[in-house]
Structure formats: structure tokens, C-alpha cells
Amino acid sequence: MELPANRIENADVAELADALDSGSSGQIHKAVEVRFLSSALVFANLLVSCKRVRVVFQQHLYVLSISFAVLDPHSMPKDFLAETLPEYDVVVIGSGLAGMTSANILGRAGHRVLLLEQHYKLGGLATWFKRPGSHTFDISLHGFPYGMLKSCRRYWNEEIASNIVQLKNIRFDNPMFSLTTTFNREDFTRLLTERFKLDPASVAGFFDTARGMNFYDDQSMTTRELFEKFFPGREDVVRLLMEPITYANGSTLEDPAITYGIVFSNFMAKGVYIYEGGTDDLVSKMQKELTNNGVDYRIRCDVSKILVGPSGVQGVVVNDRQIKCRAVVSNSNLRSTIFQMVGEEHFDPQFIKDAAAVRLNNSSTQVYMALKPGCTVEESTGDLLFCSTADLFRTNLLLDRNITSRTFSFYYPRTRPTGKERFAIVSSTNANWSDWANLNEQEYEASKKDLVETTLDALEKYVPNCRDMIEHAEAATPRTFHHYTKHQLGASFGTKFEGLSVSRGLPQQIKGLYHAGSVGIIMSGWLGAINYGVIVSNEVDQMLSQTAPTIAL
Ligand SMILES: Cc1cc2nc3c(=O)[nH]c(=O)nc-3n(C[C@H](O)[C@H](O)[C@H](O)COP(=O)(O)OP(=O)(O)OC[C@H]3O[C@@H](n4cnc5c(N)ncnc54)[C@H](O)[C@@H]3O)c2cc1C
């Protein structure tokens, strides 16, 4: 995904296909330029690498044919801000699920909304990419709670909501236990009482306590203390209850118990759900809805500054141009919003102290694997498989570069019923930025290769002969997530808990300044991000309704 510009590989071809798919002509022109500059090197490669000749030649022809099809001197360079208004009611920075949801609600309410995304497609971490052979990989479509269906129905539309379906086979396999569950309260109660032999009253007490938790509760109790209270000394039970949630939002046993209780209960209400049709279908339907609601959305628009005057937010600087607005919703990383886009001089010193103390959540690595046409995986393999070779559940082991725990997501053809019949497998692992950030290019490539190889080794247990069946495999690292979303340290799940009050405190510091996006563990993940977008858009709507519609820059 982050290839040097002078190499033509599958990824380059697919990036072009991706760009064509998203209608992003800037991306295409940039890619085309790269292809021509790289021609000499490619043909030198041809001479020395006979084995690769046919594949590279075919790819090069494909690239050239796309290049000639799109090279129109009159359309270069494209102005991604062409025909924007000089002033909007609200500018939303970033098109993650929180940003898009805020924009959609505010557009629907009749406000003039400009949504600016620096990447060449909308979606943020809710994204996908394509590879030759009709393979499409989803990055973060692994599972979310049922609440997503209600939020999509209410704040997006019925068409989107109706594609949300339950995943029925959630598997665990580790040295302590192997089991399959529907991952809801009923099935977990059965497992905990019958298989783990726990007292039914303790199990019910635990579920009720978790269910009753909310943001205003005591925050001093940690998740470790919560488990210790109900299931003292039961490391196996902690593993069953905690491992999936750590994957879902990066929370640890030391985080406040409410960050666990709220998210766990959301899942336990009805199980794990997914969007049938794939992230590409979801985002394209969301784009249509944004258009219907009059939202002006732009890709390849990188906001460098949020302009603040004595009476609050005044506008933004994007692609070196100023655009006025009365409110800003930043869906960008919380710390980047405060320290880079606004500047600490605009905040109270105490607020800046609190903001500086906000810890980012961890990052991830992933390995994307596509099966050759005709190769299949038995559905009994599961939809989601939490597997680990570690004897005990330990958060630091989940993050360790020496990977022992992986979540495999299996995508059967039913995930994309309208496309060609394809099977894909994505392995996800929580990861530390520091393990990847300082590798030189050679070390980085070697580490990615090792990640792919060790993942295939691990997969062999569940999909025998997988190496023979897999047509394409590649890895993403914390650097990849940083590259595509600009999240500091490649954070996959925003910030730790303390980020929530800092995010919520922005409008008290600067009138018209809001943040909506993964923060505080609770507000992360697809559902958390969408719901936070809803909360913030309501506040922005109120603020806009109460203030005069003009701003002087
Ligand atoms: C590997 C992985 C697996 C995951 N799996 C799941 C899962 O199974 N279930 C689940 O619920 N969640 C999952 N998540 C988490 C989930 O994807 C995120 O929490 C959620 O999508 C974040 O949405 P967001 O609104 O916070 O914004 P993001 O998705 O973080 O988007 C922020 C957007 O802002 C843009 N931006 C940043 N700076 C600027 C700027 N200056 N100008 C313009 N645009 C800017 C970025 O390009 C990006 O598009 C996963 C995450 C990862 C990384």
C-alpha cells in the first residue's frame, strides 16, 4: 500500500483502479505521472527479472491503457474546491463515519455544509481497497453492535439499515478454550454457567452491572477490578469477556470499567453485526444521501488551519484557500485539531495541559488475503475468529510485535452478493506505533513480509493448505493507517478515556469549535463514531440556530 514510486506492482495498478472507481481524477493524474516516470526502471526490471516479465508487462500495458484513457490536458490540474461557496454555516473536517454523519444530519436540517476530506475517497477508516482479480478488501468491517442498524435507519436511510445483518459464528481458539458463540447475553450466560461452571447469580449480576453503566458513573473502578469483583481469579473468564473488546476498541484491563461495560453491553444486546455489500457499497450509499441532503463534499482537500477570531470560529484554510464558516466539526485526530489546526494560544492553559495529557489509543496491523477463484472456505470456519497461542490473556501480548493473537475475519461471497464470487480473509492485530515507526525502508519491507508469512502460518491451522489457495496477500501497518488518515501514531481507536472530556470541552473554549470522532474508547468503533457524530451535530444545530448567519474574516 505504501510502495516506492519507482516500482510497478499489483498495488499500483489497483490504486489506479481504486481511483477510477472513486472518480478521483487528481489521484489518477498523480498516479499516471508516476507511471511515466517509472517506465525506464520498469523496463530495466524486465531485463533482469525474467520470472516477473509477463506479469509486469501485462500490468504496464494495463496502466498505459488507463493512462491514455484519462490523460486530458484540459482537465489538469484539477481544482478540488472548484465552485465552493465563499461561506458555509459549518465545515466538517474529515469524512470518517462521525464526520459524514454530522454532515448528513446538519445538511438534512437545512444548514449549508461543506465536508472536506484529505484522502481520495470518503469513509476514513471505514474503507476498502481493490486488487486485480476482482478482490476487494475491507479494512474495518469486522463487526459492530446491533445499535448500528438503528442509528443508520434514523440518521442515514432505510436502504443502508436494511443491509445490516448478524454474524452468527464467532469463534475463540486459545490454549484455555475453543468455542463458537453467537456472542449475545443468552449464549454467553449458557457458556459461563455450563462450560465455565460459574454461579448463575454472579453471571446475571455481572451482566446487569455492565448494562447499567453510563458515562456519569464512578470512573475510578477499572475493568480488572470489575472482573475481580464478579469472577475472582478466573483468567479464562476474563479472556472470554475481554479479548474481543480489546480488539474492538483497544481498551485494557487498566481502563475505566465503564469503557468496557458500555461497549460489551452494546454487543451483548443482540450479538455482532456487519454491513452486507461491503464498505464500498455503504460509503457510496452514504455519498448519495449526503448529496440528497445538499452537503457539498470534497475529496483531496487537506485542512491546514482552523481560523479563530475574538468571537469564535471564523473559517478554515484548505488547500491554501480560506473558506468562511460559523462552526467547524473536526473529525480529524483530536490532538491534531487542537495543537496543529487551531494552535494552543487560543485555549486556556489548563485546557492545553489536559489536552497534552490525552493518550492516543494503540494502532493495528492487518494482513489481507484473497483466495484464488474457485477456492472456498467452509462457513463452519466462522465469521470472526479470535485466536491466540499465548497461554494467558495479557494486553501487552496483544500489542507485541511478536504476534501471538490474531482476529481473522472471513468474508464469504455473501458479504458482496452482487460481485464475482470471491473469498477473502483479513487478519487484524493490535499494534504499537513504536515497533514500526523507525524502521528504514528495507527493514520495513522485511517486517511486512514477515508479518504476511507468520500470518499464513497461523491461518494454516484453520484453513489447511491456505498457501496453495491464496492468490494475493499483503500487509498494512501502523504507518499505513497514519498515511491514509493522518491519525497521530496511526491510532486505530482514537484516544484513551481522558480524550472524551477534552473533545467535549472544545465549544466552551472556542465558540463554534467541535470535535466528533473516535475518542475515549466509548465513542470509537463504527457505532461509537456514528453516535458521537449525532450528538455533536445536535449541538452544532442548536448553536447555529441561535447565532447570526454572517462572519467577518
Ligand atoms: C484495523 C482496524 C479494524 C477496525 N475494526 C473495526 C470493527 O470491526 N468494528 C468497528 O466498529 N470499528 C472498527 N475499527 C474502528 C473504526 O473503523 C473507527 O473507530 C471509525 O471508523 C472511526 O471513525 P471516525 O469518524 O472517528 O473517523 P476516521 O475514520 O478516523 O476518519 C477521520 C477522517 O479525517 C480525515 N482527515 C484527517 N485530517 C484531515 C485534514 N486535516 N483535512 C481533511 N481531512 C482530514 C482523514 O483522512 C479521515 O478520512 C477498526 C479500525 C481499524 C484501524
The ligand as a Tripos MOL2 file, in Angstrom:
@<TRIPOS>MOLECULE
LIG
   53    58     1     0     0
SMALL
NO_CHARGES

@<TRIPOS>ATOM
      1 C1         -7.6850   -2.2600   11.5360 C.3       1 LIG1
      2 C2         -8.9400   -1.6840   12.1000 C.ar      1 LIG1
      3 C3        -10.0270   -2.5050   12.3250 C.ar      1 LIG1
      4 C4        -11.1980   -1.9700   12.8660 C.ar      1 LIG1
      5 N1        -12.2750   -2.7960   13.0370 N.ar      1 LIG1
      6 C5        -13.4280   -2.2820   13.4990 C.ar      1 LIG1
      7 C6        -14.5800   -3.1110   13.6170 C.ar      1 LIG1
      8 O1        -14.5770   -4.2740   13.2870 O.2       1 LIG1
      9 N2        -15.7100   -2.5650   14.1140 N.ar      1 LIG1
     10 C7        -15.7810   -1.2680   14.4780 C.ar      1 LIG1
     11 O2        -16.8420   -0.8370   14.9160 O.2       1 LIG1
     12 N3        -14.7030   -0.4500   14.3580 N.ar      1 LIG1
     13 C8        -13.5340   -0.9290   13.8880 C.ar      1 LIG1
     14 N4        -12.4400   -0.1210   13.7630 N.ar      1 LIG1
     15 C9        -12.5200    1.2670   14.2400 C.3       1 LIG1
     16 C10       -13.3630    2.1420   13.3200 C.3       1 LIG1
     17 O3        -13.0070    1.9200   11.9810 O.3       1 LIG1
     18 C11       -13.1230    3.6030   13.6660 C.3       1 LIG1
     19 O4        -13.2970    3.7910   15.0610 O.3       1 LIG1
     20 C12       -14.0800    4.5390   12.9540 C.3       1 LIG1
     21 O5        -14.2290    4.1910   11.5990 O.3       1 LIG1
     22 C13       -13.5120    5.9320   13.1060 C.3       1 LIG1
     23 O6        -14.3730    6.8840   12.5570 O.3       1 LIG1
     24 P1        -14.0860    8.4120   12.8170 P.3       1 LIG1
     25 O7        -15.3230    9.1380   12.4740 O.co2     1 LIG1
     26 O8        -13.5280    8.6080   14.1720 O.co2     1 LIG1
     27 O9        -13.0320    8.9050   11.7740 O.3       1 LIG1
     28 P2        -11.7850    8.2650   10.9160 P.3       1 LIG1
     29 O10       -12.2930    7.0600   10.2850 O.co2     1 LIG1
     30 O11       -10.6570    8.2150   11.8220 O.co2     1 LIG1
     31 O12       -11.6480    9.3800    9.8420 O.3       1 LIG1
     32 C14       -11.0720   10.6330   10.0330 C.3       1 LIG1
     33 C15       -11.0360   11.2910    8.6580 C.3       1 LIG1
     34 O13       -10.4990   12.6040    8.7640 O.3       1 LIG1
     35 C16        -9.6730   12.8380    7.6350 C.3       1 LIG1
     36 N5         -8.7560   13.9220    7.9600 N.ar      1 LIG1
     37 C17        -7.8250   13.9270    8.9380 C.ar      1 LIG1
     38 N6         -7.1810   15.1120    8.9390 N.ar      1 LIG1
     39 C18        -7.7120   15.8640    7.9480 C.ar      1 LIG1
     40 C19        -7.4530   17.1650    7.4520 C.ar      1 LIG1
     41 N7         -6.5200   17.9500    8.0000 N.pl3     1 LIG1
     42 N8         -8.1810   17.6240    6.4070 N.ar      1 LIG1
     43 C20        -9.1410   16.8480    5.8370 C.ar      1 LIG1
     44 N9         -9.4130   15.5910    6.2690 N.ar      1 LIG1
     45 C21        -8.7180   15.1020    7.3150 C.ar      1 LIG1
     46 C22        -8.9800   11.5090    7.4190 C.3       1 LIG1
     47 O14        -8.4270   11.3950    6.1420 O.3       1 LIG1
     48 C23       -10.1360   10.5550    7.6670 C.3       1 LIG1
     49 O15       -10.8660   10.3180    6.4880 O.3       1 LIG1
     50 C24       -11.2650   -0.6050   13.2150 C.ar      1 LIG1
     51 C25       -10.1690    0.2180   12.9690 C.ar      1 LIG1
     52 C26        -9.0190   -0.3060   12.4100 C.ar      1 LIG1
     53 C27        -7.8740    0.5900   12.1200 C.3       1 LIG1
@<TRIPOS>BOND
     1     1     2 1
     2     2     3 ar
     3     2    52 ar
     4     3     4 ar
     5     4     5 ar
     6     4    50 ar
     7     5     6 ar
     8     6     7 ar
     9     6    13 1
    10     7     8 2
    11     7     9 ar
    12     9    10 ar
    13    10    11 2
    14    10    12 ar
    15    12    13 ar
    16    13    14 ar
    17    14    15 1
    18    14    50 ar
    19    15    16 1
    20    16    17 1
    21    16    18 1
    22    18    19 1
    23    18    20 1
    24    20    21 1
    25    20    22 1
    26    22    23 1
    27    23    24 1
    28    24    25 2
    29    24    26 1
    30    24    27 1
    31    27    28 1
    32    28    29 2
    33    28    30 1
    34    28    31 1
    35    31    32 1
    36    32    33 1
    37    33    34 1
    38    33    48 1
    39    34    35 1
    40    35    36 1
    41    35    46 1
    42    36    37 ar
    43    36    45 ar
    44    37    38 ar
    45    38    39 ar
    46    39    40 ar
    47    39    45 ar
    48    40    41 1
    49    40    42 ar
    50    42    43 ar
    51    43    44 ar
    52    44    45 ar
    53    46    47 1
    54    46    48 1
    55    48    49 1
    56    50    51 ar
    57    51    52 ar
    58    52    53 1
@<TRIPOS>SUBSTRUCTURE
     1 LIG1         1 GROUP 0 **** ****
